[in-house]
Amino acid sequence: MRVKWGRHAMERLRQRGITRMEVLHVLQYPDQVRKSRGLSIAQGKVNGRELRVVISAHRTYIKVVTVL
């Protein structure tokens, strides 16, 4: 599935020193996925760091909204 990156998500990646590859890893191998207000939150560990990736799912792609 195709991934689109929101402006807010890209800002947070830069601010927090997180790479796109780390986010993609969490999306492919999440430890947990929750739903909240029409969004999904994938949570997982990458390189000893706990990440939460907020996404909105669409028919042909997913959009990364923000990364915590």
Secondary structure, DSSP 8 states (H G I E B T S, - for coil): -EEEE-HHHHHHHHHHT--HHHHHHHHHS-SEEEEETTEEEEEEEETTEEEEEEEEE-SSEEEEEEE-
